[in-house]
Amino acid sequence: MAAKSILLIEPDEAERQELAEVLGRLGYRVEAVSGSQEGLRLFGQNNHDLVIVEVLLPGINGLQVSKIAKEQGESWGVRVIIVSKIYQSRAMERDALTRFKADAYFSRPFPLINLVEKINQLIGVPETRAPLRPRAAAPKPETKEPPAAAPEPAPPAPPAEKPVAAAKAEKPSQAPPAEKPAAAAKTEKTPPAPPVAAAPSREEPPLGEQGEFEPRLLGRLLAKLGRERFGGLLELKHGDELKHVYFVEGKIVFVQSTLPDEHLGRMLLADGVLTEEQYKNAAVQMAESGRKFGTIITQMGVLSSEDLYYHLVQQTRRKIARCFAWPAGHFILHRDKKYPAEATTFECETFAAVLDGYRQHLAAAPLEADYAANKDLHLFLGEAREVAAARVHLTPDERELLAAADGRRTLGEAAGESPLGLMAALRLTGALVCLDVVRLAAVETHPDLESYRTQVPPTADEPEADPRFREQCRELKSFFVRMDDLNYFDLLGVKLDVEPEALHQAYVQLERKFHPDVFTLKAPQRVRNMAETVSRRLKDAYDTLKDPRARRNYARKLGLDAAPKPEAKAGAGEPPEEADKEKQAALAYQEGLMAMEKQSYWPAIESFRRAAELLPKKSEYRAKLAWAMFKFLDAPNLNWEDVEQAAKQALLLDTENAELMSLLGRVKNRQDDDEGALRYFKNALALDPHNTEYKRDLHYTEQRLKKEKDDKTRSVFRKRP
């Protein structure tokens, strides 16, 4: 019997050769090509038993190839396996298996043995070779739909278990139950706990199939759809703006928008990822070929597949988050309505969309009104599952505020003490209340709080990291192990005579990949420690090699005969020409903006610092440097004085910059110098009288100064008992 034949369509040459070699050794007859046109031509000639195709292909994509192959090969029962590097959502897998008729779907990275077992199952084991595993005839299913999670039996809910939105609270109508769970009984010897939340009654108006909404109601609607594992279309409309948000099992997978500025190309252009010329070239190719914009820019080499995946997810989240800037709108639910066939789907948690909306777009006025009404209410944690799901999307400072929701602090105390600053803390708290992650409740003194406490589950219970993140951890560990055996040149992957700009680019690329910021939110402490060690070593290497004299001395110590190019050569070790300086500074500035967008503040600081060094009189570069330093103070030898100095240097170049005045006011607040902060906020408001944020900062600073003055007065004139 002839060997089973396989057609492999894979654009990446290394992966194509590796997989073809493995399948060939197993006894299959393999034909491997890089494009869909060539692949379909061979398929029509040779009638293969199995087609393995990558989704992202030039011309006809892998999904369409699967559909064509299944239709043409129906007479001999061809099988198709679709593989994808960036499409990892369950919605995409479901589409591949149903709409495009594939027999299996794999998203990278995956163990090669799993693919081999699936091939053995679909077309049989070659007679020339034994199966890789004896149990291949009954393989384990590649993917499983998660079973419907049956609700776990919850303990009797105490009065504080209900979320609270209003300041009014009723006293508990009955005493705490006489019988307590065993776990709670063991804690009765602990010291008396702080006050316990009374049982406020809050009946939210039911959310129907359609209706009007304001931003906070939109947040509750999205959270509700996520909890109910909604599948279908949520239509959002405000004036002429219309957005279609598609859900699969409670997760957002695709968003359509009528706004031109929310198309992928426009967003990448606005973020500085694409130049105007690159955008125009890609748009022309898209109009001529009909291919998708993302496919074109990856083939142009502008973005890697991984970077495209990141920007597509960010685009989806941003489209929804911007709806929180609407003062009001109308919504309609269309249950079981599926997204368009040509849609590129990415799973987006409703938690992330709501948090982005509150952080960036929700107006401050309703939050301030809620704060005035509820600042004396105490913060409590919500359901454990909701808390665990939210923690994944929070920064360390935001997690610190979440930890303050222990029933011991009021909203005013927790927000006032937060390192986020008052307004950012109110935005986060509003989002967490909306998502039922925390509750607000009035309290009364009670000796036992134990039955009301909600424990945050351990990290192991949190949602599993995505495959892309696991791959980042694997690369970090591999680099960490090899690091001690590498000199500075090998560590950065550069030659002895590397040019300054190439050296900087090599350093920035590695720093982006391994900086602790990348691993802050999801990784365990040991991984973050490794990232910090790697980052320090990279910084030492860069600092040594960027100085021509230090580089020569280091090379001499290593016993290397080669040295950097002679100093007499133009451009080696000497400052570049003015035109080159401007180009390099602009490049560094764009890198800094991209790092800020990803909240990778330390790489942003390095990029903005490089831009400011190249063009010291450019106030914009120094201003961005100061803001990046303000956002990230965890770096060694970086403190509030450094931020203040950077902001003042920028202010010397632009004395009427209200934003810098406001930044200096915030720095003074962090340094507990409210009088200094007051001066800067007044100056900022004088330069921009209509800026509500400056007015708010000034108002809060005046309140703090008044409170401090009142406290001093009471402490001096307090009567003795």
N, C-alpha and C positions, 0 to 999 in steps of 0.2 A: 504494500500500500504506500502511495506517495506521501511524503511528509506534509503535514498541515502548513498552509502558507499564511503569512502575516504581513500586512501592509502597515508600516510605521510612518506617520506623518508628524514630524517634530522639527520646528525651526531652529532649535538650539543644537549646534553641531556636536558638542561634547556629549550631551544627553542622548542624542540620536545614535551616535556610535556605540556608547556604552550599553544601551538597552538592546540594540541590534546584536551586539556581540554576545550578550548573555542569552538571549533567546535562540541565537544560532547554536551556541554550545549545548543548549537543552534539546536540540533536534528539530527545531522549527525552521522552515524556509522563510527568510525575512527579506523584504524589500523596503528600504528606508529612503525617504525623500524629505525635503524641507518645506515644500509648498503644497497648497491644496490643488492647484491646477494639475501639476505633475502627478500628484497622488491619485486624483480621479481618473486621469488618463491610464495609469498603470492598472487601476482597479477594473476599468472597463475591458482591458486586454487579458488580465490574468485571473480574474474571478477569485480573489483571496477569500480564505475562510474567516479571517478576523482582521478588522481595521482598528488600529490604536492611533488616536488623533488628538493633538493639542488644540484647545479652544482658540487661543490667540494666534491667528495665522494671517499672513497677507492675502488680500483678495477675499475668497470665500472662507468664512471662519469655520472652526471645527464643528460647531453645532450643525451648521448647514451641510457640511461634509457627511456627518452621521446620518442625517435625514436622507440625503441623496443615495448614500451607499445602501441603506436599508431598503429603499425603494427599488434600486437597480438589482440588488442581490437577493431579493425576496425568493427567487426561484431556487437558489441553492442554500438559503438559510444563513446568510452572512451574519456574523456577530460584530458588534462595535463597542469599543471601550473609549470613553472620553477622559482626557487628562487635562488638568488646569493648574497653572501656577498661581493665579490670583483670584479666581472665582471660587470661594470657599463656603458659600452659603448653602443651607439646605434647600432654599428655593431654587437656586441654580441646578442643584443635583436633581431635584424633582422634575424640573423642566427638561433636563437632558434625558432622563429616563422615560418621560411620557411624551412630551411634545416633539422631541427630536429622536425618539425611538432607540436610544442607546441601551445597551445591555448592562453597562456598569459605568460608574463615574468615580474618578479618583482626584482629590485635590492635594497638591504637593504641600509639604513633604509627606511621603508615605513609605513604609517598608517595601522594598522590592519584592520580598517573598509574598506579600499580599497580592501584588499584581500577578505574579507567576501562578499563584493558586487560582486566581480568578480566570486566567487564561486556560489552565488545565481543566477547570470546570466547564468553560464555554465550548472549547473545541477539542478537548481530550488531551491526554498525555502522549507525547510522541513515542512510537514503538521503539525507537533507537535509544531512548534514555528512560530511566526509571523516574517516577515523579519525585519532585524535590522533597516532598513529605508524604508518608503513606496515607495520611488522612486527606489528601488533596481532592479525592473523589467526593468527599462531603465537606467542602470547605466552610469555614465560618463566614457568615455573611459579612460583606465588606463594611456596610454601614447599616445601622439600625435606626429606625425612627424612634425617638425617645418615647417610652410608654407614657400614657396620660398620667401625670403625677397625681396620685390619690392624695387628697389633703390629709396631712398627719393629724392625729387627734391632738387637739390643743388642750392645755390645762384650763380650768375655769378662768375666764377672763376677769381680772380685777377691774375696778372702776376706771383706772388710768389707761386701760387698753384702748379706749376710743380716742381718735385724733380730735384736736380742738382747733377751731379757727377763730373763735370769738373770745373776748375777754371775760364774758360772764360765765360763772361756774356755779353749779348747784352743790350743796353738801350731800354726801352720800346718804342714801335713804335707808341703808341698813349697815349693821356692823360687819366687819370682816368675818368670813366664815370661820367656824370653830375648828373644823378639821383642815389641816394643811398638808401638802405633800411632804414626803419624807425628806426630800432635799431641802425644803424650806425649814422643816423642823430642826435640822441640824444647825442652822445658823442663828437660832434664837439667843445664843450666848454672846453674839456679837454686840458691840455697843449700839445704842439706839441710833437708828437711821434718820436721815433728814426727813423733812415733811413729805407726805404722800399726796399724790394728786387726787383731788376730789373727782367725782364723776360728772363732768359737764355733759350736757345734752347737746349734740349737734346733729341736726338732720340736714344733710346736703340735698339740694333739689336734684331729683333724678335726671340723668342725662339721657334724653331720648334718641331717636334715630336722626333727628335734625333739630336745629335751633340756633339761637344767637350765642356768641361767646365773647368774653373778654380774656386777656392773656392768662390770668390765673385759672380760669375755667378751662382754657385750652390745655394747660398743664395737667389738670385733674382728668380731662378727657383722654389724653395720651396715656397717662398712668393706668386708667381703667381699662383701656383697650389692651395694654400690655399684660395686665393681670388676667384678663379674660381670654388671652391667647386668640385675639380677634384675627379673622382672616377676611380680607376684602379691601374696599376702597374708602378712605376718609377724604371727603372733598372739603377744602377750606377756601373761602372767598372773602375778599375785602376790596370793595370798589371794583376796579378793573383787574385786580390781581387774583389769579386762580391757581391753586396748587392741588394736585392729586397725590395723596400719600397712600401707597399700597402696603398692606400688612400680610404676613404669613406667620401663623401661630404666634401672634402678639408682637412680632418684630417687624420693624420698618425695612422693606427690601428695595423700594424704588419710589422716587418722588419726581413728578412732572411739574414744571413751573412755566407760566406764561411770561416771566420776566427775562428779557434777553441777557441781563447781567448775571443771571444764575446759570447760564450755560457753562459747560466745563471749560471751554477755551477762554471765555471772558473772565472766569474766576482765576484761572492760572495766570492770565495776563495781569489781572489786578494784583495778584499776590507776588508778582515779580518772578514767577517760575518760568514764564515764556517771555521772550522779547517780542516786540511788535512785528518784526520781520518773520520770526518763527510762527507766530500766530497766523499771519497772512498766508504764508506758504502752506501751513496745515489746512487752513480754511479752503484754499484753492483746491488742494488735493481731495478734500472731503467732497467738494461740489462736483469735481470731475469723476471721482471713482465711486462715490456713494458709501465709502467706508466710514467707520466711526472715528471721531476725532481722537479718542484715546489710542486706538490702534495705530493711527497715523503718527502721532508724536512718539510712540515707543519705537516704531520702525525708523523714524528720523534720528533716534538716539538721544532725544531731548530728555526723556524720562525712562527709567527702568520699569519693568513690570511691577516691582514692589512699590516704587514711588507712585506709580499710577494708581495702584490699589489704595494707597494711603489718601491720595487727593480725591479719589472718587468717594470714599467713605466720608471724608471731610465735607465734600460738596453736598452729599445727602443730608448730613447733620445740619449744615449751614442753611439749607433751604427751609428746613423746619424751624430752626431757631429764629430765623428772621420773622416768622409769623408772630412771635411774642412782641415785636415792635408795633404790631397793629393795635390801635385803640379798641377795636371791636371787629367782629366778623361773623360769618354764617357757616355752619358746618352741616354736612349730610353724610350719613353712613350708608354705604352700599355693600351689604354682606355678600361674601362669596364671589365678588367680582375680581377677576384676575388681572394682573398687570399685562401690558402689551407684549406680544411675542418677541419683539426686537429689543426689549428692555435688558439692560445690564444690571443685575441685581446684586446688592450687598446688604448683609444683615446689619442693622443699626438698632441698638437697644433704645427703647423709649426713655430710659433713665438718662442716657447721654444727651438725647435731643432736648429734654426738659431742662437739664442742668445748663446746657449751652444757651438756651433761650433766656433763662433767668440771669446767667452770668453776664451776658453781652447785650441783650436787647430789651429786656423788660424796663418800662419807665420807672423812675425812682419814686414818683409821687405815691402810688398805691402801697409800695413797700414802707415808705415813711409813715403813712397813715396806719398801716397794720402795726408798725413798731410802736407808735404812740399809744395804740389801744392795748397791745399785748405785752409790753416790755416787762410787766410785773408777773407774767405767767412763767411757770417753770418748764424746762425742757426735759422730755423723756424720750427714750428710744422707742421705735415702733417694732414691727414684727422682725424676727431674726433674719428671715430670708430677704426681706426688703433691705435691711441694713447691710447684709453681706453683698447683695447685688450692687448697692450704691457705692460701697467702699472702693470697688474696682475703678470707679471713675473719678475719685477724689485725689487731690494733691495732699502731701503731708500736712500742710497748714489747714486744709479743709478737714482732714481726718481728726486733727486736734480739736476743731470745733465740734465735730460729731461726738468725740469722746466726752465733751462737756455736757452732753445731754444725759446726765445721770440723775436728774431730779433734785440736785443740790443747788443748781444755778437757775436764775431767771433768764429770760431772753435778753434783757438789758445787760446783765452781768456777762453772759457768755459772749455776746456780740462785742461788748466793749473791751473784753480782755483778749479777743481773737487777734492773732498776728495778721489776719487778712485785712484789717481795717473795718470800720463800722459798716460802710455801705456794702462792701463785698460780703461781709458776714451776714447782713440782712438778705442779700440776694440768695446766698447759699441756703440759709435757714428757710426762706420762703419756698425754695425748690424742694428741700427735704420734707417740709410739712406737706407740700402738694403731693409728693410721692409716697406719703405715709412712712417715711424713714424715721422721722421724729414727730413728737406730739407736743402741743402746748397745753398746759393745764394749770388751773388754780390749785393751791395746795392747802392742807391744814395739818397741823402737827399730829403725828401718829408714831408710836414706838417701833413699828415693824414695817419696813419698806421691802423686805426681802421678796415677798410674794408679788411685788409690783415690778421687780427688776427684770429686764430683758437682756439676756447675755448675748453678746455678739458671737456668732459661731467662729470656730478657729479658721485659719486661712485655708485649711484643706477643704472646707465646705464651700469656699467661694467659687464662682464660676471658673472653669478651667481656662487657662490662657490659650490664645489662639495659636495655630501652628507657626505663624510667622514669629510670634514672640518666643516660642520654644526654640526655634532656629537661632534667634538672636542670642539666647542663653547658651546654646551649644557652641556658637562661634566665640563667645566671650570666654567660656571655660577653656576651649582649645588654645586661644591666644594667650590666656593667662599661664597655661602650662608651658608654652614655648618661649614665653617672654624673657625669662632669665638667661636663655641660651643665645639671645640675639643682641648684637651691638646696636647702637643708635641708628645706624644707616639701615640695617636689615629690619629693625623694628618699625621704622617709618616706610620701608620699601623704596628707598631712594639711593642714588649713586653718590659717590664722594664729591662729584662736581655739580651737584644738583643746583639749579637756579633758585633764587629766593622764592619766586612765585610758585614754582612746582613743589618746593619744600612745604610752603604754607598750605597748598591744596592737599598734599598727602596727609599732613597733620590734621587738617579740618575733617577730612573724610574719615579717618580713623577715630577722631574724637566724637564725631556724630554717631558712629556705630557703637562705641564702647563707653560713652560718658555715663556717669551714674544717673543722670536725668532720664535716660532711656529706660532704666530698670527700676525707677523709684516706686511706681504705683503697684506693680504686680509681683515683683521678684522677692524671694526671701532675703533675709539680712545677709546671708553668706554670699549671695550673688551680687548684692550691692557693694559689699566689701571688696569683692574681686574687681568690680567696675571702678571703684575708687582707686585701687592700687594700679590698675592698668592706666587710668587717666593721669595719675601722677607721673608714671614712668614715661608716658607719651609727652607730657609737658616738659619733663627734664630733657628728653631727647630733642625736642623742638627748640628749647631755649639754648641748648648747646650748639646745635647745627646751624641756627639762623645767624650766629655771629661768626664771620669768616675766620677770625683769629682763634676763637674757641674750637671751631671745627677742625682747623689744621692741627692744633695741639691734641685734640682727641684722636684724630687719625694717626698722629705720630705715636701716641701711646699704644694704639692697636697694632703698630708695626706695619701700617699700610703705606706703601710707597707712593701710591697715587694721591694727589692733593687736589683741592679745588682749583679751578682754572685760574691762571695768573691774574693778579689784580689789575694789570695793565689792560686786560681785555675789557672792552666796553660792556657794561652791564653786569660784570661779575664782581660782587662785593661792593658795588657802587650804587648810589641812588639812581633809580630809573629816570628817564626823561619825564618832563611834565605830562606829556600825553599818556605815557605808560602809567604814570602815577594815578592820573584820573581814571584810567580804565581799571587798574587794579583796585583802586579805592571803591569804585562803583561795584565791582564784582564782590568785594568783601562785604559791602553794605547790603547787597542783595542776599548774600549768604546769611547775614545776620537777620534780615527780615524773615527768611524762610525758617531759621532756627527759632525765632520768636513765635512764629505761627504754630510750630510744633511744641511750644513751651520748653524748648531746650535752651535754657537761659545762659548756661556757661559757654557753649559754642557761640551763642549770639554775642556775648561779651567779647570773646576773642575776635570775632569778625568785625564788630564795630570798633574795637580798639585798633585793629589793623587799619581800618579805613581812616580813623582819626590820625594815626601816625603818618599815613601817606599824605593826607590833606589836613594839616592841623587847624587851618582857618575855616573849615567847613563846619558851621555850627550844627547842622542837621545830624552829622555823624556823631558829634559829641553828645547831642541831646539823646539820641537813641542809645548810646553807650550808657548814659546815666540811668535811663529807664530800665535797660536790661539788668544793670547792677541792682536797681531797686527791687526788681522782681526776684532776684536770686542772690541771697546772702549766705548760702551754705558753703561757698568756696573758701579754701584756706586764705588767711590774711586779707579777708574782705569784710568790711564793717560799714556802719552808717556814715562814718567820716569819709570813707572812700566815695560813697554815693554823693555825699554833699559836695566834695571837691570836684567830682566829675560834672555835676550839674552847674556849679559855679563857673567852671571853665567854659562850658557851653554858653552860659548866660553872659559872659564877657564878650562873646562874639555876637550875641543877639540879645541886647538888653531889654527888649520889649516882647519877649517870648512869655506869654501868660502860662503856657503849659509847663515851662521850666520853673516858673514861680510856684505853681501848684505843687510840682514835684518836691521842691525844697520845703514847702510847707508840710508835706507828708513826712519827709525825712525828719523835720524838727518834731513832729508829733511822735515819731518812733523813738526819738532821743529824749522824750518827756520834756521838751522845751515848747510848751504851748504858746508862750508869749512870742517866741520867734516864729512859730507856725502862723500865729495870727497876723504878723506883719506880712509874711509872704502871701497868705491867702487874700489879704486886703489888696496887695499889689496886683495879684492875678485878676481879681475881680475888677479892679480899676482899668486894667487893660482889656478885659472881656466882660463887660457888665451884665450880659445876658446869659452867661454860662451858669446853668443851674447846679452843676457839680461843684463849682467854686463857691457858690452861695451856700450849698449844703455843708461843705467842709468848713467854711467860715462859721456857720451857725453852730456846728458841733464843737468846734474849738472854743467859741465863746461860752457855750454851755459848760464845758469842762473847767474853764477858768473860773466861772461863777461858782461852780460846785466846790472847787478847791478853796476859793475864798470863803464860802459859807462854812466849810468844814473847819478851816482855821479859826474862824470867828467862834464857832461852837466850842472848839477845844479850849479856847482861851477863857471864855466866859461861862463855861459849864459850871453849874452849881454842884457843890459837894452833897452827897446824900446825907 
